[in-house]
């Protein structure tokens, strides 16, 4: 049946209105998406790195010492090495060092080949201990005892000073690092005409450095002069502040 002309006009008007409504809605949605700020874009921040250092006097000395013998066979080499090392250990205990502070760290036996490179000519045996000296007044005597008792078999591999409890030094260094970071951040805020807000993140690095080994001579007759000096504990910290 033919559709009246006025009905076509009403239907066309309705479709046009719907299309217009959809166009406006789509445009509004696009505008809303384009004008919404991305997360964090309104946040103004400053990131700085602060450093802090403090010094302390070492109160502990660790000595790494070996006894080394060359023998015609494995048993002879090991026996001589073990006997001489035991004499050293007994002497250190007699000096007043706690036996618990003497620890064997290596016991090694290696064949030594002759000039032809195939036949075993001898055996080299090594016994190594770490000695922790907590009374630094004993340090010189302890090292002399190791060398004099061990004789030509003695090897002083290294000595290293350390601070047994550096917790307070660590706290002081950490506090100095943070204050240094805060001072730097405050200066940047002032230069930019802003103020420091809340701390957003903190990341630290560093700490007490490992003891630095020092080489000692292999043979000595007189007392060894020993000076602990100073050790540094340092921290660096990266802090992010909000700027307001």
C-alpha positions in Angstrom: 0.0 0.0 0.0 1.5 3.4 -0.8 2.9 5.4 2.1 1.3 8.9 2.5 3.7 11.8 1.8 3.2 13.3 5.3 4.2 9.9 6.9 7.5 9.9 4.8 8.2 13.4 6.1 7.7 12.4 9.7 9.9 9.4 9.4 12.7 11.3 7.7 12.5 14.0 10.4 12.8 11.3 13.1 15.8 9.7 11.4 17.6 13.0 11.0 17.0 13.9 14.7 18.4 10.5 15.8 21.5 10.9 13.6 22.1 14.4 15.0 21.7 13.1 18.6 24.3 10.3 18.0 26.7 12.8 16.4 26.5 15.1 19.4 26.9 12.3 21.8 29.9 11.0 19.9 31.4 14.4 19.8 30.9 14.9 23.5 32.5 11.6 24.3 35.5 12.4 22.2 35.9 15.8 23.8 35.7 14.2 27.3 38.5 11.7 26.4 40.7 14.3 24.8 40.5 16.8 27.7 41.0 14.3 30.6 44.5 14.7 32.0 46.7 11.6 31.9 47.5 10.1 35.3 50.4 11.8 36.9 50.8 14.6 34.4 49.6 17.2 37.0 52.2 16.0 39.5 55.3 18.2 39.8 58.3 16.4 41.2 62.0 16.7 41.9 64.4 13.8 42.1 67.7 14.3 44.0 70.6 12.1 45.2 72.1 12.8 48.6 75.3 11.4 50.1 76.5 10.9 53.6 79.7 9.7 55.1 81.0 9.1 58.6 84.3 7.7 59.9 85.0 5.3 62.7 88.0 3.6 64.3 88.4 -0.1 63.5 88.3 -2.4 66.5 88.9 -5.8 64.9 91.8 -7.2 62.8 91.5 -10.4 60.7 94.7 -12.2 59.7 94.7 -14.8 57.0 97.8 -17.0 57.4 99.0 -20.3 55.8 101.6 -22.9 56.6 103.1 -24.4 53.4 105.4 -27.4 53.1 107.0 -29.3 50.2 107.5 -33.0 51.0 108.7 -36.1 49.1 105.2 -37.7 49.5 101.7 -36.6 50.3 101.7 -37.9 53.9 105.0 -36.1 54.8 103.9 -32.8 53.3 100.5 -32.9 55.1 102.0 -34.0 58.4 104.6 -31.2 58.5 102.0 -28.6 57.5 99.4 -29.7 60.0 101.9 -29.9 62.9 103.3 -26.4 62.2 99.8 -24.9 61.9 98.7 -26.6 65.1 101.7 -25.1 66.9 100.7 -21.7 65.6 97.1 -22.2 66.7 98.2 -23.3 70.2 100.5 -20.3 70.4 97.7 -17.9 69.5 95.4 -19.4 72.1 98.2 -19.0 74.7 98.5 -15.4 73.7 94.8 -14.9 74.8 93.0 -15.2 71.5 89.7 -17.2 71.7 89.9 -20.5 69.9 86.5 -19.7 68.4 88.1 -16.8 66.6 90.5 -19.1 64.8 89.0 -20.9 61.8 90.5 -23.2 59.2 89.6 -21.9 55.7 91.6 -24.2 53.4 93.6 -27.4 53.4 95.2 -28.1 50.1 97.5 -30.8 48.7 98.9 -30.5 45.2 101.4 -32.7 43.3 104.5 -31.0 42.0 105.8 -32.5 38.7 109.4 -32.8 37.6 111.1 -31.2 34.6 109.6 -33.8 32.2 106.1 -32.7 33.3 104.8 -36.3 33.8 106.4 -37.8 36.9 105.4 -36.4 40.4 108.6 -35.1 42.1 107.0 -33.9 45.4 103.8 -32.7 47.1 103.0 -29.2 48.3 100.6 -29.0 51.3 98.9 -25.8 52.5 96.8 -25.2 55.6 95.2 -21.8 55.9 93.4 -20.1 58.9 91.6 -16.9 59.6 92.4 -15.3 62.9 90.1 -12.7 64.3 91.9 -10.4 66.8 89.5 -8.4 68.9 92.1 -6.8 71.2 94.1 -4.7 68.8 96.9 -4.5 71.4 97.6 -8.1 70.6 97.8 -7.6 66.9 101.5 -7.1 66.6 102.4 -10.0 68.9 99.9 -12.3 67.1 101.4 -11.7 63.7 105.0 -12.1 65.0 104.0 -15.4 66.6 102.5 -16.7 63.4 105.7 -15.9 61.5 108.2 -17.0 64.1 106.4 -20.2 64.9 105.8 -21.1 61.3 109.3 -20.2 60.2 109.9 -20.5 56.5 106.6 -22.3 56.1 104.6 -19.3 57.2 102.7 -17.2 54.8 100.8 -14.1 55.8 98.3 -13.7 53.0 96.5 -10.6 54.2 95.4 -8.6 57.1 92.2 -6.5 57.3 90.9 -4.0 59.8 87.1 -3.8 60.4 84.5 -2.3 62.7 82.6 -5.2 64.4 79.5 -3.2 65.2 79.0 -0.3 62.8 75.2 0.1 63.2 75.5 3.6 64.7 77.8 4.7 62.0 75.4 3.4 59.4 72.5 5.3 61.0 74.5 8.5 61.0 75.6 8.1 57.4 72.0 7.3 56.3 70.7 10.4 58.2 73.4 12.6 56.6 72.5 11.3 53.1 68.8 12.1 53.6 69.5 15.6 54.9 71.8 16.2 52.0 69.1 15.1 49.6 66.5 17.3 51.4 68.7 20.3 51.2 69.3 19.8 47.5 65.6 19.3 46.8 64.7 22.4 48.9 67.1 24.5 46.8 65.6 23.3 43.5 62.1 24.0 44.9 63.1 27.5 45.9 64.7 28.2 42.5 61.5 27.1 40.7 59.3 29.2 43.0 57.6 26.1 44.6 57.7 24.3 47.9 58.6 20.8 48.9 55.6 18.5 49.4 55.5 14.9 50.6 58.2 12.3 49.9 57.1 10.1 47.0 59.9 7.5 47.1 63.2 6.7 48.7 65.9 4.4 47.4 69.3 3.9 49.0 72.6 2.4 48.0 76.0 1.9 49.6 76.9 1.1 53.2 79.9 -0.1 55.1 82.7 -1.0 52.7 84.2 -4.4 53.0 87.5 -4.6 54.9 90.5 -3.7 52.6 93.1 -6.5 52.8 96.7 -5.4 53.3 99.6 -7.5 52.4 102.1 -8.3 55.2 105.7 -9.5 54.8 106.3 -13.2 55.0 109.1 -13.1 57.6 109.7 -10.8 60.5 111.7 -11.0 63.7 110.7 -7.8 65.4 107.3 -6.6 66.5 105.2 -5.5 63.6 104.0 -1.8 63.8 100.2 -1.8 63.4 98.0 1.2 63.0 94.2 0.8 62.5 93.6 4.3 61.1 90.0 5.2 60.2 87.3 3.5 58.2 84.6 5.3 56.3 80.9 4.3 56.1 79.0 5.9 53.3 75.5 6.0 51.9 73.8 7.5 48.9 70.0 7.9 48.8 67.7 8.9 45.9 64.6 10.7 47.0 61.6 11.9 45.0 59.7 14.9 46.4 56.4 16.3 45.3 56.5 20.1 44.5 53.6 22.2 45.6 
